[in-house]
Amino acid sequence: MLTRRQAMLTGVAAGGALGLGLGPARALPLHLRATRLDHRVRPGQITRGMMSFAKDGPPPILRLKQGQPAEITVENALDEVTTVHWHGLRLPNDQDGVPYLTQFPIGVGESHTYRFTPKDAGTYWYHPHCNTFAQISRGMAGIVVVEEAKDPGFDADIALMIRDFRLDMDGAFQELSVPRNAARGGTLGTVSTANWQIDGASEAPAGGLVRLRLAVTDVTRIYALSVIGAAETQLIAVDGHPLAAPQETTEARVAPGQRVDFALRMPRRARCRC
Ligand SMILES: [Cu+2]
């Protein structure tokens, strides 16, 4: 019988340390519903005015297959226009989600279907290109995983979207951007999350080989991330591109929009999380 153990990922960003758990992957719907919602980011606090591509939580992780056509319908249930841009994916220009350049904005109550066939496997993300800063800051960003046409043989594949939300002590959104901070590294968020959770966790087989995909969809913060507790760790891809040779490192600096993939071996025995 295989026992299951937890590993922890710890990120250290400007201003302090934060613990990021391994969050659960969501099932793939090929239907995205752009919507406003109220959500509990911090336990016991409701954050109003969040925006997502799902009606009850974070934007889903979209799992597509290299070389297989994808068809993703976006329904706009917001009270403002939007589009979806597929960040990093090579696709036909008219599917790129740029308002007035490649398409008209998706109007309130309208739907739009994107069709493309991913050429490259890797870790990507999606986000709007209308009122972009506010829509992303309030939550409209999600991971796209393009799986290899040929299964590379990992025992588990975990995707984490890393980002802050700029909330006050009561969980309400603060001013998203403060002019005073514009020349000082930008306006940072206040609550660090992975898949919208501040302390998420997921399980992987003891001794198993895990592909850990980290996508930073923050609008401001540059993260210095460390993988701790794994028996072995290698950096295997950056921004959707596989490295020519895996790097023996447990650390990566990841800026807004960037992605890194680690291959890690889970420990065989339980480890202290502290
Ligand atoms: Cu982008």
Residues whose N, C-alpha, C, O or C-beta is under 5 A from the ligand:
A	BS01	CU	H87
